[in-house]
Amino acid sequence: LNIAPQGKTVKVIKVIAEDKIKKHLENLGIFPGVYLILLFETGGNIILKVQESRLAINRQLAMKILVN
């Protein structure tokens, strides 16, 4: 997710993390098959649009989300 182009819709392919982190991301609405939009980056955080919500996640967490 770190290298996804800003403003482009991408699909989550896989989350590479331990179960606790996967569950946390699922609770936020981020899991395989979901479409996201990277809105912008600020202060080391990535702002995403997930369905109708905006979320901020840190760069380390974003690196665990594989998209296409």
Biotite code that builds the C-alpha atoms (Angstrom):
import biotite.structure as struc

atoms = struc.array([
    struc.Atom([0.000, 0.000, 0.000], chain_id="A", res_id=1, res_name="LEU", atom_name="CA", element="C"),
    struc.Atom([2.955, 2.320, 0.597], chain_id="A", res_id=2, res_name="ASN", atom_name="CA", element="C"),
    struc.Atom([3.650, 2.652, -3.117], chain_id="A", res_id=3, res_name="ILE", atom_name="CA", element="C"),
    struc.Atom([0.046, 2.903, -4.309], chain_id="A", res_id=4, res_name="ALA", atom_name="CA", element="C"),
    struc.Atom([-0.582, 6.044, -6.371], chain_id="A", res_id=5, res_name="PRO", atom_name="CA", element="C"),
    struc.Atom([-2.404, 8.803, -4.566], chain_id="A", res_id=6, res_name="GLN", atom_name="CA", element="C"),
    struc.Atom([-6.079, 9.070, -5.541], chain_id="A", res_id=7, res_name="GLY", atom_name="CA", element="C"),
    struc.Atom([-6.213, 5.701, -7.307], chain_id="A", res_id=8, res_name="LYS", atom_name="CA", element="C"),
    struc.Atom([-8.557, 2.907, -6.251], chain_id="A", res_id=9, res_name="THR", atom_name="CA", element="C"),
    struc.Atom([-6.713, -0.292, -5.335], chain_id="A", res_id=10, res_name="VAL", atom_name="CA", element="C"),
    struc.Atom([-7.895, -3.703, -4.195], chain_id="A", res_id=11, res_name="LYS", atom_name="CA", element="C"),
    struc.Atom([-6.536, -5.411, -1.086], chain_id="A", res_id=12, res_name="VAL", atom_name="CA", element="C"),
    struc.Atom([-4.991, -8.720, -2.139], chain_id="A", res_id=13, res_name="ILE", atom_name="CA", element="C"),
    struc.Atom([-3.466, -9.923, 1.116], chain_id="A", res_id=14, res_name="LYS", atom_name="CA", element="C"),
    struc.Atom([-2.584, -8.764, 4.608], chain_id="A", res_id=15, res_name="VAL", atom_name="CA", element="C"),
    struc.Atom([0.797, -10.065, 5.759], chain_id="A", res_id=16, res_name="ILE", atom_name="CA", element="C"),
    struc.Atom([0.683, -9.767, 9.530], chain_id="A", res_id=17, res_name="ALA", atom_name="CA", element="C"),
    struc.Atom([0.078, -11.703, 12.708], chain_id="A", res_id=18, res_name="GLU", atom_name="CA", element="C"),
    struc.Atom([-3.508, -12.590, 13.561], chain_id="A", res_id=19, res_name="ASP", atom_name="CA", element="C"),
    struc.Atom([-3.924, -9.756, 16.074], chain_id="A", res_id=20, res_name="LYS", atom_name="CA", element="C"),
    struc.Atom([-3.032, -7.144, 13.447], chain_id="A", res_id=21, res_name="ILE", atom_name="CA", element="C"),
    struc.Atom([-5.170, -8.840, 10.778], chain_id="A", res_id=22, res_name="LYS", atom_name="CA", element="C"),
    struc.Atom([-8.140, -8.755, 13.153], chain_id="A", res_id=23, res_name="LYS", atom_name="CA", element="C"),
    struc.Atom([-7.524, -5.072, 13.904], chain_id="A", res_id=24, res_name="HIS", atom_name="CA", element="C"),
    struc.Atom([-7.445, -4.248, 10.188], chain_id="A", res_id=25, res_name="LEU", atom_name="CA", element="C"),
    struc.Atom([-10.601, -6.316, 9.591], chain_id="A", res_id=26, res_name="GLU", atom_name="CA", element="C"),
    struc.Atom([-12.339, -4.267, 12.295], chain_id="A", res_id=27, res_name="ASN", atom_name="CA", element="C"),
    struc.Atom([-11.305, -1.147, 10.387], chain_id="A", res_id=28, res_name="LEU", atom_name="CA", element="C"),
    struc.Atom([-12.783, -2.624, 7.182], chain_id="A", res_id=29, res_name="GLY", atom_name="CA", element="C"),
    struc.Atom([-9.456, -3.570, 5.581], chain_id="A", res_id=30, res_name="ILE", atom_name="CA", element="C"),
    struc.Atom([-9.302, -7.183, 4.380], chain_id="A", res_id=31, res_name="PHE", atom_name="CA", element="C"),
    struc.Atom([-8.750, -9.050, 1.079], chain_id="A", res_id=32, res_name="PRO", atom_name="CA", element="C"),
    struc.Atom([-11.247, -8.075, -1.596], chain_id="A", res_id=33, res_name="GLY", atom_name="CA", element="C"),
    struc.Atom([-11.919, -4.561, -0.267], chain_id="A", res_id=34, res_name="VAL", atom_name="CA", element="C"),
    struc.Atom([-11.207, -1.501, -2.415], chain_id="A", res_id=35, res_name="TYR", atom_name="CA", element="C"),
    struc.Atom([-9.266, 1.422, -0.913], chain_id="A", res_id=36, res_name="LEU", atom_name="CA", element="C"),
    struc.Atom([-8.214, 4.857, -2.077], chain_id="A", res_id=37, res_name="ILE", atom_name="CA", element="C"),
    struc.Atom([-4.979, 6.384, -0.812], chain_id="A", res_id=38, res_name="LEU", atom_name="CA", element="C"),
    struc.Atom([-6.034, 9.997, -0.280], chain_id="A", res_id=39, res_name="LEU", atom_name="CA", element="C"),
    struc.Atom([-2.741, 11.474, 0.935], chain_id="A", res_id=40, res_name="PHE", atom_name="CA", element="C"),
    struc.Atom([0.211, 11.069, 3.287], chain_id="A", res_id=41, res_name="GLU", atom_name="CA", element="C"),
    struc.Atom([0.927, 13.348, 6.206], chain_id="A", res_id=42, res_name="THR", atom_name="CA", element="C"),
    struc.Atom([3.460, 13.160, 9.004], chain_id="A", res_id=43, res_name="GLY", atom_name="CA", element="C"),
    struc.Atom([4.296, 9.513, 8.335], chain_id="A", res_id=44, res_name="GLY", atom_name="CA", element="C"),
    struc.Atom([0.632, 8.492, 8.299], chain_id="A", res_id=45, res_name="ASN", atom_name="CA", element="C"),
    struc.Atom([-1.394, 7.383, 5.322], chain_id="A", res_id=46, res_name="ILE", atom_name="CA", element="C"),
    struc.Atom([-4.968, 8.601, 4.986], chain_id="A", res_id=47, res_name="ILE", atom_name="CA", element="C"),
    struc.Atom([-7.241, 6.087, 3.250], chain_id="A", res_id=48, res_name="LEU", atom_name="CA", element="C"),
    struc.Atom([-10.811, 6.017, 2.096], chain_id="A", res_id=49, res_name="LYS", atom_name="CA", element="C"),
    struc.Atom([-12.323, 2.648, 2.977], chain_id="A", res_id=50, res_name="VAL", atom_name="CA", element="C"),
    struc.Atom([-15.913, 2.333, 1.800], chain_id="A", res_id=51, res_name="GLN", atom_name="CA", element="C"),
    struc.Atom([-17.477, 5.570, 3.143], chain_id="A", res_id=52, res_name="GLU", atom_name="CA", element="C"),
    struc.Atom([-14.929, 6.168, 5.929], chain_id="A", res_id=53, res_name="SER", atom_name="CA", element="C"),
    struc.Atom([-11.547, 7.846, 6.151], chain_id="A", res_id=54, res_name="ARG", atom_name="CA", element="C"),
    struc.Atom([-8.832, 6.130, 8.157], chain_id="A", res_id=55, res_name="LEU", atom_name="CA", element="C"),
    struc.Atom([-5.301, 7.044, 9.150], chain_id="A", res_id=56, res_name="ALA", atom_name="CA", element="C"),
    struc.Atom([-2.749, 4.251, 9.480], chain_id="A", res_id=57, res_name="ILE", atom_name="CA", element="C"),
    struc.Atom([0.995, 4.459, 9.987], chain_id="A", res_id=58, res_name="ASN", atom_name="CA", element="C"),
    struc.Atom([3.511, 3.552, 7.304], chain_id="A", res_id=59, res_name="ARG", atom_name="CA", element="C"),
    struc.Atom([4.572, 0.327, 9.076], chain_id="A", res_id=60, res_name="GLN", atom_name="CA", element="C"),
    struc.Atom([0.995, -0.947, 9.089], chain_id="A", res_id=61, res_name="LEU", atom_name="CA", element="C"),
    struc.Atom([0.513, 0.095, 5.466], chain_id="A", res_id=62, res_name="ALA", atom_name="CA", element="C"),
    struc.Atom([3.526, -2.009, 4.474], chain_id="A", res_id=63, res_name="MET", atom_name="CA", element="C"),
    struc.Atom([1.634, -5.125, 5.626], chain_id="A", res_id=64, res_name="LYS", atom_name="CA", element="C"),
    struc.Atom([-1.223, -4.529, 3.151], chain_id="A", res_id=65, res_name="ILE", atom_name="CA", element="C"),
    struc.Atom([-0.645, -5.863, -0.372], chain_id="A", res_id=66, res_name="LEU", atom_name="CA", element="C"),
    struc.Atom([-2.743, -4.255, -3.100], chain_id="A", res_id=67, res_name="VAL", atom_name="CA", element="C"),
    struc.Atom([-2.978, -4.260, -6.878], chain_id="A", res_id=68, res_name="ASN", atom_name="CA", element="C"),
])
